[in-house]
């Protein structure tokens, strides 16, 4: 019987071409598939010697590096649960994640060692290890003392492989549990649907602490046995240098906007490219058409979530239809998508409603949140995404908004309630409202509107400086306005639609 452990799927590819290049970094360093196999075995053995058992959580907040990818593979093969965190998260956020996930091991940047040591000791985390931007640190050093062979842990397909924390409307992050079966089904579906070829080469320009960079981009390259041209951080110049060698590129809309600003971008540079994919945030129609004009390629936009992995995609094969600007395509094979009204009835074609989904890619629920799960899933097993949209006559899904007020800035999710909770704790702040406004580079920029307590005088710059020390940089408002009162309806609810109208031009006169 085949082991459902996701690593077993990758291991089949690794064993077929151990000497082939799996990753090439910006400095020219290469890693073979055989090296990924051997180093992940050493790390898996190290995890075992720490006393970690299948199902234990490993929380990781490190910069992107190949050793960080190896650590993820090691967690898979050891059967422990991988919990990646955005590197921008600060101490208050980390404390909540540790309290909620109860990891047995935390791996963090050596620069944050003192903060992490205090948190892990206070919260009873058994082990703390380090890994820096180059991949060096105690995690890597200690793993080298172990054997380069490791028997992949036997797991059930329904066992949790990873937990991704995604902010909630209550201001508290929720841990989306993804199983080995969820991850395996999605990568295999995308591999077929997007027509991966034996000679494909991927430019990997995304972070690896979320779905897009790790569970889509890296997974597909590993499954296909394709080299990854690996960028620690996105730079347009490096992408342009690598484009003539590559065939696949995945990016958030912000990356495409920045590449379009480069004079060297041309059809000639993209001549070998097979596929450009965009996701994690809405792709503006202007960007879609500008990319066609500049490169001769049509971007494929798709739709997914931390809780569901990939759900829909514009067609890869032209025989299945065109790639339409402003849409996220049709449901992937095996995935069901429906749009329902407030009564739960499926909407007619073209009518807007709530997007609900079902399929082997959809997570079983949030970590330790049974009450939330009961609300987020329908009685017949569909997950309520919180997105609003409609399906046209061709079966393409178009998203028109988010019922949960989610802001997507540069591909990262920001929930207003969380940012508001930090602003409201600051001295002199009576209340706040956080909204997303059009931003020329990020898609949406975070804007805060704050009301002072009676007798208090608020300095916008001082408020922003204070909140910067408490939350991740991408969540920090890029504009903050102090007002006498917030607009409310007759029920007393803040009318954020009016605020969005009032501050729609917040980023049109200045660059952020």
C-alpha positions in Angstrom: 0.0 0.0 0.0 1.4 3.4 -1.0 2.2 5.7 1.9 -0.1 8.8 1.7 2.7 11.0 3.1 3.1 13.8 0.6 6.9 13.5 0.8 6.6 10.0 -0.8 5.2 11.7 -3.9 8.2 13.9 -4.2 10.6 11.2 -3.3 9.6 9.2 -6.4 10.7 12.1 -8.6 13.9 12.7 -6.6 15.0 9.0 -7.0 14.6 9.2 -10.7 17.1 12.0 -11.2 19.3 12.4 -8.1 22.0 14.3 -9.9 19.7 16.8 -11.7 19.7 20.4 -10.5 16.6 21.0 -8.2 17.5 24.6 -7.1 19.8 27.3 -8.4 20.2 30.4 -6.2 21.1 34.0 -7.3 24.8 33.4 -6.4 25.0 30.4 -8.7 24.9 27.8 -6.0 23.1 24.6 -7.1 21.3 21.9 -5.1 20.5 18.5 -6.7 17.4 16.4 -6.0 19.7 13.9 -4.3 21.0 16.7 -2.0 17.4 17.6 -1.1 16.7 14.0 -0.3 19.9 13.5 1.8 19.6 16.8 3.7 15.9 16.4 4.4 16.7 12.9 5.8 19.3 14.4 8.1 16.8 17.0 9.3 14.0 14.4 9.8 16.4 12.3 11.9 17.3 15.4 13.9 13.6 16.1 14.5 13.1 12.5 15.7 16.0 12.7 18.2 14.4 15.8 19.7 11.6 13.6 20.6 9.1 14.9 18.1 6.3 12.5 17.2 3.9 12.5 14.2 1.3 15.1 14.8 3.6 17.4 16.8 3.8 21.0 15.6 7.0 22.7 14.3 6.6 26.4 14.1 9.0 28.1 11.6 9.6 31.8 11.1 12.7 32.2 9.0 13.8 34.0 5.9 13.5 32.2 2.5 16.4 29.9 1.8 17.0 26.4 0.4 17.7 25.0 3.9 14.3 26.4 4.9 12.7 24.4 2.1 14.7 21.4 3.3 13.3 21.9 6.8 9.8 21.8 5.4 10.5 18.6 3.5 11.9 17.1 6.7 8.8 17.9 8.6 6.7 16.1 5.9 8.8 13.0 6.0 8.9 12.9 9.8 5.1 13.2 9.9 5.2 16.3 12.0 3.0 19.4 11.3 4.7 22.3 9.6 3.5 25.7 10.8 5.1 28.5 8.7 4.8 32.1 9.8 5.3 35.4 7.9 8.8 36.8 8.8 7.2 40.1 9.6 5.2 38.9 12.6 6.2 40.6 15.9 6.4 39.3 19.5 2.7 39.9 20.4 1.6 37.9 17.3 4.2 35.2 17.9 3.0 34.7 21.5 -0.6 34.1 20.3 0.5 31.6 17.6 2.6 29.7 20.1 -0.2 29.6 22.7 -2.6 28.4 20.1 -0.5 25.8 18.2 1.5 24.6 21.2 4.6 23.7 19.0 7.2 21.3 20.3 9.9 23.1 18.3 10.3 26.7 17.1 12.8 27.5 14.5 13.5 31.3 14.1 16.0 33.8 12.9 19.1 34.2 15.1 18.5 37.9 15.2 15.3 37.3 17.1 16.8 34.7 19.4 16.4 36.7 22.7 12.7 37.4 22.0 12.0 33.8 20.9 13.9 32.4 23.9 11.7 34.4 26.3 8.5 33.4 24.5 9.4 29.7 24.3 10.5 29.5 27.9 7.4 31.4 29.1 5.0 29.3 27.0 6.6 25.9 27.6 7.9 25.2 24.1 10.4 22.2 24.5 12.9 23.2 21.8 14.2 26.4 20.1 16.5 26.3 17.1 17.8 29.0 14.6 18.2 29.4 10.9 19.3 32.7 9.2 18.8 34.1 5.7 21.6 31.9 4.3 20.1 28.8 6.0 22.8 28.6 8.6 22.1 28.2 12.3 21.7 25.5 14.9 18.9 23.7 13.0 21.2 23.1 10.0 24.4 22.5 12.1 22.7 20.0 14.4 21.1 18.1 11.5 24.5 17.5 9.9 25.3 15.1 12.7 22.6 12.7 11.6 22.3 10.0 8.9 21.4 10.9 5.3 18.9 8.0 5.1 15.5 8.2 6.7 12.4 6.0 6.3 9.4 8.3 5.5 6.9 8.2 8.4 3.7 6.4 7.6 0.7 8.7 7.9 -3.0 8.6 7.0 -4.0 10.8 4.1 -6.3 12.7 6.5 -3.5 13.5 8.9 -2.6 17.2 9.1 0.6 18.1 7.2 0.6 21.9 7.8 -1.2 24.6 9.6 -1.4 28.1 8.0 -2.5 30.9 10.2 -4.9 33.3 8.4 -6.4 36.3 10.1 -10.1 36.3 11.0 -12.8 38.9 11.2 -12.7 38.8 15.0 -9.1 40.0 15.0 -7.7 36.6 16.0 -5.8 34.4 13.5 -7.2 31.0 12.7 -5.1 28.0 11.9 -6.2 26.4 8.7 -5.3 22.6 8.8 -4.1 21.1 5.5 -3.9 17.4 5.2 -1.5 15.3 3.2 -4.4 14.4 0.9 -5.4 18.1 0.5 -1.9 18.9 -0.6 -1.3 15.9 -2.8 -4.6 16.2 -4.7 -4.1 19.8 -5.4 -0.6 19.6 -6.7 -1.5 16.6 -8.9 -4.5 18.4 -10.3 -2.5 21.6 -11.1 0.3 19.6 -12.6 -2.1 18.1 -15.2 -4.3 21.1 -15.7 -1.4 23.6 -16.3 0.4 21.2 -18.7 3.7 20.8 -16.9 6.5 19.7 -19.3 9.7 17.7 -18.7 11.8 20.7 -19.7 10.0 23.2 -17.5 12.1 25.7 -15.4 10.4 27.8 -12.7 11.4 31.2 -11.5 10.6 31.0 -7.8 10.1 34.7 -6.8 7.6 34.2 -3.9 7.9 33.8 -0.2 7.5 30.2 1.1 5.4 30.8 4.2 2.1 30.7 2.3 0.1 28.7 -0.2 1.2 30.4 -3.4 5.0 30.1 -2.9 5.2 26.8 -1.1 2.2 24.6 -1.9 1.8 25.8 -5.5 5.1 27.0 -6.9 7.6 24.8 -5.0 5.3 21.7 -4.9 4.8 21.8 -8.7 8.5 22.1 -9.4 9.4 19.3 -7.0 6.7 17.0 -8.4 7.7 17.6 -11.9 11.4 17.4 -11.3 12.0 20.9 -12.6 14.8 23.2 -11.6 13.8 26.3 -9.6 15.7 29.5 -10.2 15.5 30.7 -6.6 15.2 34.3 -5.5 15.5 35.1 -1.8 13.6 38.3 -2.5 11.9 39.5 -5.6 13.9 42.0 -7.8 12.8 42.8 -11.3 16.4 42.8 -12.6 17.0 39.2 -11.5 13.7 38.1 -13.0 14.7 39.7 -16.3 18.1 38.0 -16.2 16.5 34.6 -15.7 13.5 34.9 -18.0 15.4 33.6 -21.1 16.2 30.4 -19.2 12.8 29.8 -17.7 9.4 28.6 -18.9 7.1 29.3 -15.9 6.7 32.3 -13.6 4.3 32.7 -10.7 3.6 36.1 -9.1 1.2 38.3 -7.2 -0.1 41.2 -9.3 2.3 43.6 -7.6 5.2 41.7 -9.2 3.7 42.1 -12.7 3.2 45.8 -12.1 6.8 46.2 -11.1 8.1 44.2 -14.1 6.1 46.3 -16.4 8.1 49.3 -15.2 11.3 47.7 -16.6 12.2 49.0 -20.1 14.0 45.7 -20.8 10.8 43.6 -20.6 10.0 42.5 -24.2 8.7 39.5 -26.2 12.3 38.6 -26.9 13.2 38.2 -23.2 10.1 36.1 -22.8 10.5 34.0 -25.9 11.1 30.7 -24.0 8.4 31.3 -21.5 5.4 28.9 -21.5 3.2 30.3 -18.7 2.8 33.3 -16.5 0.4 32.7 -13.5 -1.0 35.4 -11.2 -2.8 34.9 -7.9 -3.2 35.9 -4.2 -4.9 39.2 -5.1 -7.1 40.5 -8.0 -5.2 41.3 -11.2 -6.3 44.6 -12.6 -7.6 44.5 -16.2 -5.1 47.2 -17.1 -2.2 45.0 -15.9 -3.6 42.0 -17.8 -3.7 43.9 -21.1 -0.5 45.8 -20.6 1.3 42.4 -20.1 -0.1 41.1 -23.3 1.0 44.2 -25.2 4.5 44.2 -23.8 5.4 40.4 -23.8 3.0 38.7 -26.2 1.9 36.4 -23.3 -1.5 36.2 -21.6 -1.4 35.9 -17.9 -3.3 33.0 -16.4 -5.2 34.1 -13.3 -6.4 31.6 -10.7 -8.2 31.6 -7.3 -7.3 29.9 -4.1 -7.2 30.3 -0.3 -5.1 29.2 2.6 -8.1 27.0 3.6 -8.7 25.4 0.2 -5.5 25.7 -1.9 -6.4 26.3 -5.6 -10.0 26.3 -6.5 -10.4 27.8 -10.0 -8.2 28.6 -13.0 -8.5 30.3 -16.3 -7.8 27.7 -19.0 -4.3 26.7 -19.9 -5.3 24.9 -23.1 -6.8 27.4 -25.6 -9.1 24.6 -26.8 -10.9 24.9 -23.4 -11.6 28.7 -23.8 -9.8 32.0 -23.5 -8.2 33.5 -20.5 -10.5 36.3 -19.6 -9.3 39.5 -17.8 -11.2 40.2 -14.5 -12.2 36.5 -14.0 -10.5 33.7 -12.1 -11.7 31.0 -14.5 -13.6 27.8 -14.0 -13.5 25.2 -11.2 -10.5 22.9 -11.4 -11.1 19.2 -12.1 -12.6 17.6 -9.0 -13.5 20.9 -7.4 -17.0 22.2 -7.0 -17.9 25.9 -6.7 -21.3 27.4 -6.2 -22.6 30.9 -5.6 -25.6 31.2 -3.2 -27.9 34.0 -2.0 -28.6 34.7 1.7 -31.2 32.0 1.9 -28.6 29.4 0.6 -30.2 29.0 -2.8 -27.9 28.7 -5.8 -27.9 32.0 -7.7 -28.9 32.3 -11.3 -26.2 32.9 -13.9 -24.7 36.4 -13.5 -26.3 37.0 -10.1 -23.9 37.9 -7.2 -23.8 35.8 -4.1 -21.5 34.1 -1.6 -18.9 31.7 -3.0 -19.0 28.2 -1.5 -16.6 25.3 -2.4 -16.2 21.6 -1.9 -13.5 19.1 -3.0 -10.5 17.0 -2.0 -8.4 20.2 -1.7 -10.7 21.8 0.9 -9.3 21.7 4.5 -11.1 19.8 7.2 -11.4 22.8 9.5 -9.6 25.3 11.7 -7.2 24.2 14.4 -9.1 23.9 17.7 -12.1 26.0 16.6 -15.1 23.7 16.5 -17.6 26.6 16.9 -16.0 28.5 14.0 -16.0 25.3 11.8 -19.7 24.8 12.5 -20.4 28.2 11.1 -17.9 28.1 8.2 -19.2 24.9 6.7 -22.7 24.3 5.5 -24.7 21.3 6.7 -24.1 19.6 3.3 -20.3 20.1 3.6 -19.5 23.2 1.6 -17.0 25.7 2.9 -18.2 29.3 2.9 -15.2 31.3 1.5 -16.5 34.7 2.5 -15.9 36.0 -1.0 -18.7 37.4 -3.2 -18.9 36.7 -6.9 -20.9 35.5 -9.8 -20.6 32.8 -12.5 -21.2 33.8 -16.1 -22.7 31.8 -19.0 -19.3 30.3 -19.8 -18.9 29.0 -16.3 -16.2 31.6 -15.4 -16.2 32.9 -11.8 -15.7 36.6 -11.2 -15.0 37.8 -7.7 -16.5 41.2 -6.8 -15.7 41.7 -3.2 -15.2 40.1 0.2 -17.9 39.8 2.7 -15.4 39.8 5.6 -13.7 43.1 4.7 -10.4 41.5 3.8 -7.7 43.8 2.4 -5.2 42.2 0.0 -2.1 44.4 -0.1 0.8 43.2 -2.3 -0.5 39.7 -2.1 -0.8 39.6 1.7 -4.0 39.4 3.6 -4.9 42.0 6.1 -8.1 41.9 8.2 -9.2 45.3 9.5 -10.5 43.9 12.8 -7.0 42.8 13.8 -5.3 46.1 13.0 -8.2 48.0 14.6 -7.7 46.0 17.8 -4.0 47.2 18.1 -4.9 50.8 17.2 -7.7 51.0 19.8 -5.2 50.0 22.5 -3.0 53.1 21.9 -3.2 55.9 24.3 -5.7 58.6 23.3 -7.5 56.5 20.7 -11.3 56.2 21.1 -12.0 54.0 18.1 -10.7 53.3 14.6 -11.8 51.9 11.3 -9.4 50.3 8.9 -10.1 50.0 5.2 -8.4 49.2 1.9 -8.0 51.8 -0.8 -6.8 51.6 -4.4 -3.0 51.6 -4.5 -1.0 51.8 -7.8 1.6 49.3 -6.7 0.1 47.1 -4.0 -3.4 46.8 -5.4 -4.9 47.9 -2.1 -3.2 50.0 0.6 -4.1 49.9 4.3 -5.8 53.1 5.5 -6.7 53.8 9.1 -9.3 56.4 10.2 -9.0 57.2 13.9 -11.2 59.1 16.4 -9.5 60.7 19.5 -10.8 60.4 23.0 -12.3 63.6 24.5 -9.4 66.0 25.3 -6.7 63.9 23.6 -4.6 65.2 20.6 -3.4 62.5 18.3 -0.3 62.7 16.1 -0.7 60.3 13.0 3.0 59.7 12.7 3.3 58.8 16.3 0.4 56.4 16.1 1.9 54.7 13.1 5.3 54.4 14.8 3.7 52.8 17.8 1.7 50.3 15.9 4.8 49.4 13.7 6.4 47.9 16.8 3.4 45.6 17.4 2.4 44.1 14.1 3.8 42.9 10.8 4.9 45.7 8.4 2.4 44.8 5.7 -0.5 45.3 8.1 0.7 48.7 9.3 -1.5 51.5 7.7 0.2 53.5 5.0 -2.1 56.4 5.7 -3.7 57.4 8.9 -6.4 60.1 9.2 -7.7 61.6 12.5 -11.4 62.6 12.3 -14.1 63.8 14.8 -16.4 60.8 14.2 -16.9 57.8 12.0 -19.9 57.6 9.7 -22.6 55.2 11.0 -25.9 53.8 9.9 -29.1 53.8 11.9 -28.0 50.6 13.6 -24.8 52.2 14.8 -22.6 50.2 12.4 -19.6 52.0 10.9 -20.2 52.6 7.2 -16.9 51.6 5.7 -18.2 52.0 2.2 -18.5 55.7 2.9 -14.9 55.8 4.2 -13.7 53.9 1.2 -15.3 56.6 -1.0 -14.0 59.4 1.0 -10.4 58.2 1.0 -10.4 56.6 -2.5 -7.7 59.0 -3.7 -5.4 58.5 -0.6 -2.6 56.9 -2.7 -3.1 58.8 -6.0 -1.1 61.9 -5.0 1.8 60.2 -3.2 3.8 57.0 -3.5 4.0 54.5 -0.6 
